[in-house]
Amino acid sequence: MHNKLSLVRTTVEIPDNLRARLLEIAARRGLKGFSALVEEALILYLGELERREEQAGRAMALIGSLSEEETEALESSVSNARRSWR
């Protein structure tokens, strides 16, 4: 999963219960340690963070894109829908 030429060793403190879970998963996968699992988790986390930031940016770009009348109509529609949910 990683390029051995660009590896950096570091110390990360994790709770015992998470370490135990990582070792269990690593053993099931036939791995000696859990570095690959930590790398996988970081890739997934950073990808999700990037996706959320992109979504937030797209949402922020929409601010002001509705007219005042459209905004009022949308708010009224949402309010009516919420009342019917109860």
HTML snippet that shows the backbone in 3Dmol.js (N, CA, C, O; Angstrom):
<script src="https://3Dmol.org/build/3Dmol-min.js"></script>
<div id="view" style="width:600px;height:400px;position:relative"></div>
<script>
const pdb = `
ATOM      1  N   MET A   1       0.822  -1.195   0.000  1.00  0.00           N
ATOM      2  CA  MET A   1       0.000   0.000   0.000  1.00  0.00           C
ATOM      3  C   MET A   1       0.861   1.251   0.000  1.00  0.00           C
ATOM      4  O   MET A   1       0.430   2.291  -0.498  1.00  0.00           O
ATOM      5  N   HIS A   2       2.054   1.175   0.541  1.00  0.00           N
ATOM      6  CA  HIS A   2       2.880   2.366   0.632  1.00  0.00           C
ATOM      7  C   HIS A   2       4.158   2.214  -0.188  1.00  0.00           C
ATOM      8  O   HIS A   2       4.556   1.115  -0.573  1.00  0.00           O
ATOM      9  N   ASN A   3       4.774   3.350  -0.435  1.00  0.00           N
ATOM     10  CA  ASN A   3       6.049   3.388  -1.140  1.00  0.00           C
ATOM     11  C   ASN A   3       7.151   3.376  -0.091  1.00  0.00           C
ATOM     12  O   ASN A   3       7.284   4.333   0.673  1.00  0.00           O
ATOM     13  N   LYS A   4       7.938   2.313  -0.041  1.00  0.00           N
ATOM     14  CA  LYS A   4       8.957   2.152   1.002  1.00  0.00           C
ATOM     15  C   LYS A   4       9.985   3.280   1.000  1.00  0.00           C
ATOM     16  O   LYS A   4      10.634   3.520   2.018  1.00  0.00           O
ATOM     17  N   LEU A   5      10.142   3.968  -0.112  1.00  0.00           N
ATOM     18  CA  LEU A   5      11.118   5.050  -0.178  1.00  0.00           C
ATOM     19  C   LEU A   5      10.663   6.297   0.565  1.00  0.00           C
ATOM     20  O   LEU A   5      11.490   7.145   0.901  1.00  0.00           O
ATOM     21  N   SER A   6       9.391   6.425   0.822  1.00  0.00           N
ATOM     22  CA  SER A   6       8.890   7.641   1.449  1.00  0.00           C
ATOM     23  C   SER A   6       8.331   7.405   2.859  1.00  0.00           C
ATOM     24  O   SER A   6       7.543   8.213   3.349  1.00  0.00           O
ATOM     25  N   LEU A   7       8.723   6.326   3.505  1.00  0.00           N
ATOM     26  CA  LEU A   7       8.223   6.032   4.843  1.00  0.00           C
ATOM     27  C   LEU A   7       8.874   6.939   5.883  1.00  0.00           C
ATOM     28  O   LEU A   7      10.050   7.287   5.776  1.00  0.00           O
ATOM     29  N   VAL A   8       8.093   7.310   6.882  1.00  0.00           N
ATOM     30  CA  VAL A   8       8.591   8.085   8.006  1.00  0.00           C
ATOM     31  C   VAL A   8       8.137   7.375   9.266  1.00  0.00           C
ATOM     32  O   VAL A   8       6.957   7.063   9.423  1.00  0.00           O
ATOM     33  N   ARG A   9       9.077   7.120  10.165  1.00  0.00           N
ATOM     34  CA  ARG A   9       8.727   6.491  11.439  1.00  0.00           C
ATOM     35  C   ARG A   9       8.326   7.578  12.417  1.00  0.00           C
ATOM     36  O   ARG A   9       8.938   8.645  12.459  1.00  0.00           O
ATOM     37  N   THR A  10       7.307   7.308  13.194  1.00  0.00           N
ATOM     38  CA  THR A  10       6.851   8.270  14.189  1.00  0.00           C
ATOM     39  C   THR A  10       6.234   7.521  15.354  1.00  0.00           C
ATOM     40  O   THR A  10       5.937   6.331  15.254  1.00  0.00           O
ATOM     41  N   THR A  11       6.047   8.215  16.442  1.00  0.00           N
ATOM     42  CA  THR A  11       5.411   7.621  17.615  1.00  0.00           C
ATOM     43  C   THR A  11       4.014   8.205  17.744  1.00  0.00           C
ATOM     44  O   THR A  11       3.827   9.421  17.709  1.00  0.00           O
ATOM     45  N   VAL A  12       3.049   7.330  17.891  1.00  0.00           N
ATOM     46  CA  VAL A  12       1.659   7.736  18.068  1.00  0.00           C
ATOM     47  C   VAL A  12       1.132   7.023  19.295  1.00  0.00           C
ATOM     48  O   VAL A  12       1.278   5.808  19.429  1.00  0.00           O
ATOM     49  N   GLU A  13       0.522   7.775  20.181  1.00  0.00           N
ATOM     50  CA  GLU A  13      -0.060   7.158  21.376  1.00  0.00           C
ATOM     51  C   GLU A  13      -1.514   6.805  21.099  1.00  0.00           C
ATOM     52  O   GLU A  13      -2.302   7.644  20.664  1.00  0.00           O
ATOM     53  N   ILE A  14      -1.856   5.540  21.361  1.00  0.00           N
ATOM     54  CA  ILE A  14      -3.233   5.086  21.182  1.00  0.00           C
ATOM     55  C   ILE A  14      -3.636   4.309  22.428  1.00  0.00           C
ATOM     56  O   ILE A  14      -2.790   3.693  23.077  1.00  0.00           O
ATOM     57  N   PRO A  15      -4.922   4.335  22.765  1.00  0.00           N
ATOM     58  CA  PRO A  15      -5.396   3.589  23.934  1.00  0.00           C
ATOM     59  C   PRO A  15      -5.193   2.077  23.748  1.00  0.00           C
ATOM     60  O   PRO A  15      -5.195   1.570  22.626  1.00  0.00           O
ATOM     61  N   ASP A  16      -5.022   1.383  24.854  1.00  0.00           N
ATOM     62  CA  ASP A  16      -4.797  -0.067  24.828  1.00  0.00           C
ATOM     63  C   ASP A  16      -5.893  -0.824  24.092  1.00  0.00           C
ATOM     64  O   ASP A  16      -5.614  -1.778  23.365  1.00  0.00           O
ATOM     65  N   ASN A  17      -7.140  -0.399  24.278  1.00  0.00           N
ATOM     66  CA  ASN A  17      -8.242  -1.128  23.632  1.00  0.00           C
ATOM     67  C   ASN A  17      -8.175  -1.011  22.105  1.00  0.00           C
ATOM     68  O   ASN A  17      -8.509  -1.963  21.400  1.00  0.00           O
ATOM     69  N   LEU A  18      -7.744   0.153  21.587  1.00  0.00           N
ATOM     70  CA  LEU A  18      -7.609   0.290  20.137  1.00  0.00           C
ATOM     71  C   LEU A  18      -6.418  -0.511  19.624  1.00  0.00           C
ATOM     72  O   LEU A  18      -6.487  -1.119  18.555  1.00  0.00           O
ATOM     73  N   ARG A  19      -5.338  -0.513  20.377  1.00  0.00           N
ATOM     74  CA  ARG A  19      -4.164  -1.298  19.998  1.00  0.00           C
ATOM     75  C   ARG A  19      -4.527  -2.778  19.920  1.00  0.00           C
ATOM     76  O   ARG A  19      -4.119  -3.471  18.988  1.00  0.00           O
ATOM     77  N   ALA A  20      -5.291  -3.262  20.894  1.00  0.00           N
ATOM     78  CA  ALA A  20      -5.706  -4.663  20.904  1.00  0.00           C
ATOM     79  C   ALA A  20      -6.564  -4.986  19.678  1.00  0.00           C
ATOM     80  O   ALA A  20      -6.405  -6.037  19.058  1.00  0.00           O
ATOM     81  N   ARG A  21      -7.459  -4.085  19.344  1.00  0.00           N
ATOM     82  CA  ARG A  21      -8.312  -4.309  18.172  1.00  0.00           C
ATOM     83  C   ARG A  21      -7.490  -4.321  16.891  1.00  0.00           C
ATOM     84  O   ARG A  21      -7.717  -5.146  16.006  1.00  0.00           O
ATOM     85  N   LEU A  22      -6.523  -3.391  16.797  1.00  0.00           N
ATOM     86  CA  LEU A  22      -5.657  -3.362  15.616  1.00  0.00           C
ATOM     87  C   LEU A  22      -4.850  -4.645  15.488  1.00  0.00           C
ATOM     88  O   LEU A  22      -4.722  -5.193  14.393  1.00  0.00           O
ATOM     89  N   LEU A  23      -4.302  -5.130  16.606  1.00  0.00           N
ATOM     90  CA  LEU A  23      -3.528  -6.364  16.569  1.00  0.00           C
ATOM     91  C   LEU A  23      -4.397  -7.552  16.169  1.00  0.00           C
ATOM     92  O   LEU A  23      -3.944  -8.450  15.459  1.00  0.00           O
ATOM     93  N   GLU A  24      -5.636  -7.553  16.624  1.00  0.00           N
ATOM     94  CA  GLU A  24      -6.569  -8.632  16.272  1.00  0.00           C
ATOM     95  C   GLU A  24      -6.860  -8.633  14.776  1.00  0.00           C
ATOM     96  O   GLU A  24      -6.847  -9.683  14.132  1.00  0.00           O
ATOM     97  N   ILE A  25      -7.122  -7.456  14.232  1.00  0.00           N
ATOM     98  CA  ILE A  25      -7.392  -7.349  12.795  1.00  0.00           C
ATOM     99  C   ILE A  25      -6.152  -7.730  11.996  1.00  0.00           C
ATOM    100  O   ILE A  25      -6.240  -8.449  11.001  1.00  0.00           O
ATOM    101  N   ALA A  26      -4.996  -7.240  12.441  1.00  0.00           N
ATOM    102  CA  ALA A  26      -3.744  -7.564  11.753  1.00  0.00           C
ATOM    103  C   ALA A  26      -3.506  -9.071  11.734  1.00  0.00           C
ATOM    104  O   ALA A  26      -3.103  -9.629  10.713  1.00  0.00           O
ATOM    105  N   ALA A  27      -3.756  -9.721  12.855  1.00  0.00           N
ATOM    106  CA  ALA A  27      -3.568 -11.174  12.931  1.00  0.00           C
ATOM    107  C   ALA A  27      -4.501 -11.889  11.959  1.00  0.00           C
ATOM    108  O   ALA A  27      -4.092 -12.832  11.281  1.00  0.00           O
ATOM    109  N   ARG A  28      -5.753 -11.443  11.889  1.00  0.00           N
ATOM    110  CA  ARG A  28      -6.699 -12.053  10.949  1.00  0.00           C
ATOM    111  C   ARG A  28      -6.247 -11.890   9.510  1.00  0.00           C
ATOM    112  O   ARG A  28      -6.513 -12.751   8.671  1.00  0.00           O
ATOM    113  N   ARG A  29      -5.570 -10.798   9.221  1.00  0.00           N
ATOM    114  CA  ARG A  29      -5.083 -10.545   7.862  1.00  0.00           C
ATOM    115  C   ARG A  29      -3.706 -11.139   7.613  1.00  0.00           C
ATOM    116  O   ARG A  29      -3.175 -11.055   6.506  1.00  0.00           O
ATOM    117  N   GLY A  30      -3.140 -11.731   8.635  1.00  0.00           N
ATOM    118  CA  GLY A  30      -1.825 -12.333   8.485  1.00  0.00           C
ATOM    119  C   GLY A  30      -0.685 -11.331   8.506  1.00  0.00           C
ATOM    120  O   GLY A  30       0.387 -11.599   7.964  1.00  0.00           O
ATOM    121  N   LEU A  31      -0.903 -10.190   9.122  1.00  0.00           N
ATOM    122  CA  LEU A  31       0.122  -9.152   9.212  1.00  0.00           C
ATOM    123  C   LEU A  31       0.887  -9.288  10.521  1.00  0.00           C
ATOM    124  O   LEU A  31       0.333  -9.743  11.522  1.00  0.00           O
ATOM    125  N   LYS A  32       2.151  -8.897  10.518  1.00  0.00           N
ATOM    126  CA  LYS A  32       2.968  -8.963  11.735  1.00  0.00           C
ATOM    127  C   LYS A  32       2.636  -7.822  12.689  1.00  0.00           C
ATOM    128  O   LYS A  32       2.623  -8.018  13.905  1.00  0.00           O
ATOM    129  N   GLY A  33       2.373  -6.661  12.166  1.00  0.00           N
ATOM    130  CA  GLY A  33       2.045  -5.488  12.983  1.00  0.00           C
ATOM    131  C   GLY A  33       0.834  -4.803  12.402  1.00  0.00           C
ATOM    132  O   GLY A  33       0.136  -5.362  11.556  1.00  0.00           O
ATOM    133  N   PHE A  34       0.584  -3.593  12.855  1.00  0.00           N
ATOM    134  CA  PHE A  34      -0.615  -2.913  12.366  1.00  0.00           C
ATOM    135  C   PHE A  34      -0.322  -1.607  11.626  1.00  0.00           C
ATOM    136  O   PHE A  34      -1.226  -0.792  11.443  1.00  0.00           O
ATOM    137  N   SER A  35       0.912  -1.398  11.204  1.00  0.00           N
ATOM    138  CA  SER A  35       1.250  -0.184  10.453  1.00  0.00           C
ATOM    139  C   SER A  35       0.398  -0.038   9.195  1.00  0.00           C
ATOM    140  O   SER A  35      -0.063   1.060   8.882  1.00  0.00           O
ATOM    141  N   ALA A  36       0.187  -1.135   8.475  1.00  0.00           N
ATOM    142  CA  ALA A  36      -0.622  -1.074   7.249  1.00  0.00           C
ATOM    143  C   ALA A  36      -2.059  -0.685   7.566  1.00  0.00           C
ATOM    144  O   ALA A  36      -2.708   0.006   6.780  1.00  0.00           O
ATOM    145  N   LEU A  37      -2.557  -1.130   8.720  1.00  0.00           N
ATOM    146  CA  LEU A  37      -3.920  -0.771   9.116  1.00  0.00           C
ATOM    147  C   LEU A  37      -4.017   0.712   9.456  1.00  0.00           C
ATOM    148  O   LEU A  37      -5.001   1.368   9.112  1.00  0.00           O
ATOM    149  N   VAL A  38      -3.012   1.234  10.123  1.00  0.00           N
ATOM    150  CA  VAL A  38      -2.998   2.659  10.457  1.00  0.00           C
ATOM    151  C   VAL A  38      -2.917   3.483   9.178  1.00  0.00           C
ATOM    152  O   VAL A  38      -3.598   4.499   9.045  1.00  0.00           O
ATOM    153  N   GLU A  39      -2.082   3.044   8.238  1.00  0.00           N
ATOM    154  CA  GLU A  39      -1.986   3.741   6.948  1.00  0.00           C
ATOM    155  C   GLU A  39      -3.335   3.730   6.234  1.00  0.00           C
ATOM    156  O   GLU A  39      -3.784   4.756   5.723  1.00  0.00           O
ATOM    157  N   GLU A  40      -3.973   2.569   6.202  1.00  0.00           N
ATOM    158  CA  GLU A  40      -5.288   2.439   5.561  1.00  0.00           C
ATOM    159  C   GLU A  40      -6.300   3.369   6.223  1.00  0.00           C
ATOM    160  O   GLU A  40      -7.067   4.047   5.538  1.00  0.00           O
ATOM    161  N   ALA A  41      -6.301   3.400   7.551  1.00  0.00           N
ATOM    162  CA  ALA A  41      -7.234   4.259   8.289  1.00  0.00           C
ATOM    163  C   ALA A  41      -6.978   5.734   7.991  1.00  0.00           C
ATOM    164  O   ALA A  41      -7.922   6.507   7.827  1.00  0.00           O
ATOM    165  N   LEU A  42      -5.714   6.125   7.920  1.00  0.00           N
ATOM    166  CA  LEU A  42      -5.383   7.516   7.619  1.00  0.00           C
ATOM    167  C   LEU A  42      -5.815   7.905   6.213  1.00  0.00           C
ATOM    168  O   LEU A  42      -6.337   8.998   5.997  1.00  0.00           O
ATOM    169  N   ILE A  43      -5.596   7.008   5.261  1.00  0.00           N
ATOM    170  CA  ILE A  43      -6.024   7.281   3.886  1.00  0.00           C
ATOM    171  C   ILE A  43      -7.538   7.464   3.830  1.00  0.00           C
ATOM    172  O   ILE A  43      -8.030   8.403   3.204  1.00  0.00           O
ATOM    173  N   LEU A  44      -8.272   6.572   4.483  1.00  0.00           N
ATOM    174  CA  LEU A  44      -9.733   6.677   4.500  1.00  0.00           C
ATOM    175  C   LEU A  44     -10.189   7.955   5.191  1.00  0.00           C
ATOM    176  O   LEU A  44     -11.076   8.649   4.694  1.00  0.00           O
ATOM    177  N   TYR A  45      -9.585   8.270   6.340  1.00  0.00           N
ATOM    178  CA  TYR A  45      -9.968   9.461   7.102  1.00  0.00           C
ATOM    179  C   TYR A  45      -9.679  10.728   6.295  1.00  0.00           C
ATOM    180  O   TYR A  45     -10.540  11.600   6.180  1.00  0.00           O
ATOM    181  N   LEU A  46      -8.486  10.830   5.743  1.00  0.00           N
ATOM    182  CA  LEU A  46      -8.127  12.033   4.993  1.00  0.00           C
ATOM    183  C   LEU A  46      -8.978  12.181   3.737  1.00  0.00           C
ATOM    184  O   LEU A  46      -9.323  13.298   3.352  1.00  0.00           O
ATOM    185  N   GLY A  47      -9.317  11.072   3.099  1.00  0.00           N
ATOM    186  CA  GLY A  47     -10.214  11.124   1.946  1.00  0.00           C
ATOM    187  C   GLY A  47     -11.592  11.617   2.329  1.00  0.00           C
ATOM    188  O   GLY A  47     -12.188  12.426   1.619  1.00  0.00           O
ATOM    189  N   GLU A  48     -12.099  11.134   3.446  1.00  0.00           N
ATOM    190  CA  GLU A  48     -13.414  11.574   3.932  1.00  0.00           C
ATOM    191  C   GLU A  48     -13.371  13.048   4.319  1.00  0.00           C
ATOM    192  O   GLU A  48     -14.302  13.795   4.019  1.00  0.00           O
ATOM    193  N   LEU A  49     -12.312  13.465   4.974  1.00  0.00           N
ATOM    194  CA  LEU A  49     -12.159  14.876   5.358  1.00  0.00           C
ATOM    195  C   LEU A  49     -12.148  15.764   4.122  1.00  0.00           C
ATOM    196  O   LEU A  49     -12.794  16.811   4.096  1.00  0.00           O
ATOM    197  N   GLU A  50     -11.415  15.345   3.103  1.00  0.00           N
ATOM    198  CA  GLU A  50     -11.367  16.115   1.854  1.00  0.00           C
ATOM    199  C   GLU A  50     -12.745  16.181   1.205  1.00  0.00           C
ATOM    200  O   GLU A  50     -13.160  17.233   0.719  1.00  0.00           O
ATOM    201  N   ARG A  51     -13.454  15.048   1.202  1.00  0.00           N
ATOM    202  CA  ARG A  51     -14.808  15.020   0.614  1.00  0.00           C
ATOM    203  C   ARG A  51     -15.735  15.979   1.344  1.00  0.00           C
ATOM    204  O   ARG A  51     -16.496  16.711   0.712  1.00  0.00           O
ATOM    205  N   ARG A  52     -15.676  15.979   2.678  1.00  0.00           N
ATOM    206  CA  ARG A  52     -16.525  16.879   3.465  1.00  0.00           C
ATOM    207  C   ARG A  52     -16.182  18.343   3.216  1.00  0.00           C
ATOM    208  O   ARG A  52     -17.073  19.186   3.111  1.00  0.00           O
ATOM    209  N   GLU A  53     -14.888  18.643   3.121  1.00  0.00           N
ATOM    210  CA  GLU A  53     -14.477  20.025   2.858  1.00  0.00           C
ATOM    211  C   GLU A  53     -14.960  20.480   1.484  1.00  0.00           C
ATOM    212  O   GLU A  53     -15.384  21.624   1.318  1.00  0.00           O
ATOM    213  N   GLU A  54     -14.897  19.584   0.500  1.00  0.00           N
ATOM    214  CA  GLU A  54     -15.399  19.919  -0.836  1.00  0.00           C
ATOM    215  C   GLU A  54     -16.900  20.164  -0.798  1.00  0.00           C
ATOM    216  O   GLU A  54     -17.391  21.107  -1.419  1.00  0.00           O
ATOM    217  N   GLN A  55     -17.635  19.318  -0.069  1.00  0.00           N
ATOM    218  CA  GLN A  55     -19.082  19.504   0.057  1.00  0.00           C
ATOM    219  C   GLN A  55     -19.399  20.828   0.738  1.00  0.00           C
ATOM    220  O   GLN A  55     -20.303  21.545   0.311  1.00  0.00           O
ATOM    221  N   ALA A  56     -18.661  21.156   1.797  1.00  0.00           N
ATOM    222  CA  ALA A  56     -18.885  22.416   2.500  1.00  0.00           C
ATOM    223  C   ALA A  56     -18.611  23.594   1.575  1.00  0.00           C
ATOM    224  O   ALA A  56     -19.343  24.584   1.587  1.00  0.00           O
ATOM    225  N   GLY A  57     -17.559  23.486   0.776  1.00  0.00           N
ATOM    226  CA  GLY A  57     -17.246  24.553  -0.174  1.00  0.00           C
ATOM    227  C   GLY A  57     -18.346  24.740  -1.200  1.00  0.00           C
ATOM    228  O   GLY A  57     -18.715  25.865  -1.536  1.00  0.00           O
ATOM    229  N   ARG A  58     -18.873  23.614  -1.702  1.00  0.00           N
ATOM    230  CA  ARG A  58     -19.983  23.709  -2.664  1.00  0.00           C
ATOM    231  C   ARG A  58     -21.214  24.317  -2.007  1.00  0.00           C
ATOM    232  O   ARG A  58     -21.915  25.121  -2.622  1.00  0.00           O
ATOM    233  N   ALA A  59     -21.481  23.935  -0.758  1.00  0.00           N
ATOM    234  CA  ALA A  59     -22.640  24.487  -0.045  1.00  0.00           C
ATOM    235  C   ALA A  59     -22.463  25.983   0.193  1.00  0.00           C
ATOM    236  O   ALA A  59     -23.402  26.760   0.023  1.00  0.00           O
ATOM    237  N   MET A  60     -21.255  26.382   0.589  1.00  0.00           N
ATOM    238  CA  MET A  60     -21.003  27.802   0.827  1.00  0.00           C
ATOM    239  C   MET A  60     -21.148  28.615  -0.458  1.00  0.00           C
ATOM    240  O   MET A  60     -21.561  29.774  -0.417  1.00  0.00           O
ATOM    241  N   ALA A  61     -20.813  28.017  -1.583  1.00  0.00           N
ATOM    242  CA  ALA A  61     -20.935  28.712  -2.865  1.00  0.00           C
ATOM    243  C   ALA A  61     -22.391  28.981  -3.212  1.00  0.00           C
ATOM    244  O   ALA A  61     -22.686  29.868  -4.013  1.00  0.00           O
ATOM    245  N   LEU A  62     -23.299  28.224  -2.616  1.00  0.00           N
ATOM    246  CA  LEU A  62     -24.730  28.405  -2.901  1.00  0.00           C
ATOM    247  C   LEU A  62     -25.367  29.527  -2.097  1.00  0.00           C
ATOM    248  O   LEU A  62     -26.481  29.956  -2.395  1.00  0.00           O
ATOM    249  N   ILE A  63     -24.656  30.004  -1.071  1.00  0.00           N
ATOM    250  CA  ILE A  63     -25.221  31.069  -0.239  1.00  0.00           C
ATOM    251  C   ILE A  63     -25.556  32.261  -1.124  1.00  0.00           C
ATOM    252  O   ILE A  63     -24.728  32.750  -1.892  1.00  0.00           O
ATOM    253  N   GLY A  64     -26.787  32.704  -0.990  1.00  0.00           N
ATOM    254  CA  GLY A  64     -27.238  33.848  -1.769  1.00  0.00           C
ATOM    255  C   GLY A  64     -27.705  33.507  -3.168  1.00  0.00           C
ATOM    256  O   GLY A  64     -28.021  34.408  -3.945  1.00  0.00           O
ATOM    257  N   SER A  65     -27.757  32.226  -3.510  1.00  0.00           N
ATOM    258  CA  SER A  65     -28.151  31.858  -4.872  1.00  0.00           C
ATOM    259  C   SER A  65     -29.666  31.838  -5.059  1.00  0.00           C
ATOM    260  O   SER A  65     -30.144  31.843  -6.194  1.00  0.00           O
ATOM    261  N   LEU A  66     -30.425  31.814  -3.969  1.00  0.00           N
ATOM    262  CA  LEU A  66     -31.882  31.890  -4.061  1.00  0.00           C
ATOM    263  C   LEU A  66     -32.332  33.331  -3.840  1.00  0.00           C
ATOM    264  O   LEU A  66     -31.742  34.072  -3.054  1.00  0.00           O
ATOM    265  N   SER A  67     -33.380  33.703  -4.545  1.00  0.00           N
ATOM    266  CA  SER A  67     -33.958  35.027  -4.311  1.00  0.00           C
ATOM    267  C   SER A  67     -34.675  35.007  -2.961  1.00  0.00           C
ATOM    268  O   SER A  67     -34.891  33.945  -2.377  1.00  0.00           O
ATOM    269  N   GLU A  68     -35.031  36.166  -2.484  1.00  0.00           N
ATOM    270  CA  GLU A  68     -35.736  36.255  -1.202  1.00  0.00           C
ATOM    271  C   GLU A  68     -37.064  35.495  -1.267  1.00  0.00           C
ATOM    272  O   GLU A  68     -37.452  34.821  -0.312  1.00  0.00           O
ATOM    273  N   GLU A  69     -37.751  35.611  -2.399  1.00  0.00           N
ATOM    274  CA  GLU A  69     -39.032  34.921  -2.564  1.00  0.00           C
ATOM    275  C   GLU A  69     -38.843  33.398  -2.576  1.00  0.00           C
ATOM    276  O   GLU A  69     -39.626  32.663  -1.974  1.00  0.00           O
ATOM    277  N   GLU A  70     -37.803  32.939  -3.262  1.00  0.00           N
ATOM    278  CA  GLU A  70     -37.523  31.507  -3.307  1.00  0.00           C
ATOM    279  C   GLU A  70     -37.161  30.982  -1.915  1.00  0.00           C
ATOM    280  O   GLU A  70     -37.562  29.885  -1.528  1.00  0.00           O
ATOM    281  N   THR A  71     -36.403  31.778  -1.181  1.00  0.00           N
ATOM    282  CA  THR A  71     -36.018  31.394   0.176  1.00  0.00           C
ATOM    283  C   THR A  71     -37.245  31.272   1.069  1.00  0.00           C
ATOM    284  O   THR A  71     -37.379  30.302   1.814  1.00  0.00           O
ATOM    285  N   GLU A  72     -38.130  32.241   0.998  1.00  0.00           N
ATOM    286  CA  GLU A  72     -39.350  32.200   1.811  1.00  0.00           C
ATOM    287  C   GLU A  72     -40.220  31.006   1.439  1.00  0.00           C
ATOM    288  O   GLU A  72     -40.784  30.352   2.317  1.00  0.00           O
ATOM    289  N   ALA A  73     -40.332  30.717   0.146  1.00  0.00           N
ATOM    290  CA  ALA A  73     -41.138  29.576  -0.302  1.00  0.00           C
ATOM    291  C   ALA A  73     -40.525  28.269   0.193  1.00  0.00           C
ATOM    292  O   ALA A  73     -41.251  27.378   0.634  1.00  0.00           O
ATOM    293  N   LEU A  74     -39.226  28.146   0.126  1.00  0.00           N
ATOM    294  CA  LEU A  74     -38.553  26.942   0.596  1.00  0.00           C
ATOM    295  C   LEU A  74     -38.719  26.781   2.105  1.00  0.00           C
ATOM    296  O   LEU A  74     -39.023  25.687   2.580  1.00  0.00           O
ATOM    297  N   GLU A  75     -38.525  27.854   2.856  1.00  0.00           N
ATOM    298  CA  GLU A  75     -38.692  27.791   4.315  1.00  0.00           C
ATOM    299  C   GLU A  75     -40.114  27.403   4.684  1.00  0.00           C
ATOM    300  O   GLU A  75     -40.322  26.615   5.607  1.00  0.00           O
ATOM    301  N   SER A  76     -41.096  27.946   3.972  1.00  0.00           N
ATOM    302  CA  SER A  76     -42.499  27.611   4.230  1.00  0.00           C
ATOM    303  C   SER A  76     -42.770  26.141   3.930  1.00  0.00           C
ATOM    304  O   SER A  76     -43.454  25.459   4.693  1.00  0.00           O
ATOM    305  N   SER A  77     -42.237  25.667   2.832  1.00  0.00           N
ATOM    306  CA  SER A  77     -42.417  24.262   2.451  1.00  0.00           C
ATOM    307  C   SER A  77     -41.800  23.326   3.491  1.00  0.00           C
ATOM    308  O   SER A  77     -42.410  22.325   3.865  1.00  0.00           O
ATOM    309  N   VAL A  78     -40.608  23.646   3.951  1.00  0.00           N
ATOM    310  CA  VAL A  78     -39.936  22.824   4.968  1.00  0.00           C
ATOM    311  C   VAL A  78     -40.726  22.866   6.266  1.00  0.00           C
ATOM    312  O   VAL A  78     -40.900  21.839   6.922  1.00  0.00           O
ATOM    313  N   SER A  79     -41.201  24.040   6.639  1.00  0.00           N
ATOM    314  CA  SER A  79     -41.987  24.175   7.866  1.00  0.00           C
ATOM    315  C   SER A  79     -43.259  23.335   7.799  1.00  0.00           C
ATOM    316  O   SER A  79     -43.609  22.654   8.763  1.00  0.00           O
ATOM    317  N   ASN A  80     -43.947  23.381   6.668  1.00  0.00           N
ATOM    318  CA  ASN A  80     -45.168  22.580   6.493  1.00  0.00           C
ATOM    319  C   ASN A  80     -44.857  21.087   6.541  1.00  0.00           C
ATOM    320  O   ASN A  80     -45.612  20.315   7.134  1.00  0.00           O
ATOM    321  N   ALA A  81     -43.769  20.680   5.929  1.00  0.00           N
ATOM    322  CA  ALA A  81     -43.379  19.271   5.937  1.00  0.00           C
ATOM    323  C   ALA A  81     -43.074  18.816   7.355  1.00  0.00           C
ATOM    324  O   ALA A  81     -43.468  17.720   7.755  1.00  0.00           O
ATOM    325  N   ARG A  82     -42.379  19.645   8.111  1.00  0.00           N
ATOM    326  CA  ARG A  82     -42.037  19.279   9.502  1.00  0.00           C
ATOM    327  C   ARG A  82     -43.290  19.116  10.357  1.00  0.00           C
ATOM    328  O   ARG A  82     -43.369  18.212  11.189  1.00  0.00           O
ATOM    329  N   ARG A  83     -44.261  19.989  10.150  1.00  0.00           N
ATOM    330  CA  ARG A  83     -45.511  19.886  10.936  1.00  0.00           C
ATOM    331  C   ARG A  83     -46.241  18.570  10.629  1.00  0.00           C
ATOM    332  O   ARG A  83     -46.867  17.989  11.516  1.00  0.00           O
ATOM    333  N   SER A  84     -46.163  18.112   9.408  1.00  0.00           N
ATOM    334  CA  SER A  84     -46.872  16.887   9.040  1.00  0.00           C
ATOM    335  C   SER A  84     -46.129  15.622   9.504  1.00  0.00           C
ATOM    336  O   SER A  84     -46.702  14.533   9.474  1.00  0.00           O
ATOM    337  N   TRP A  85     -44.872  15.750   9.928  1.00  0.00           N
ATOM    338  CA  TRP A  85     -44.101  14.599  10.394  1.00  0.00           C
ATOM    339  C   TRP A  85     -44.520  14.184  11.795  1.00  0.00           C
ATOM    340  O   TRP A  85     -44.311  13.033  12.180  1.00  0.00           O
ATOM    341  N   ARG A  86     -45.092  15.072  12.548  1.00  0.00           N
ATOM    342  CA  ARG A  86     -45.393  14.802  13.960  1.00  0.00           C
ATOM    343  C   ARG A  86     -46.673  14.070  14.144  1.00  0.00           C
ATOM    344  O   ARG A  86     -47.057  13.773  15.275  1.00  0.00           O
TER     345      ARG A  86
END
`;
const viewer = $3Dmol.createViewer("view");
viewer.addModel(pdb, "pdb");
viewer.setStyle({}, {cartoon: {color: "spectrum"}});
viewer.zoomTo();
viewer.render();
</script>
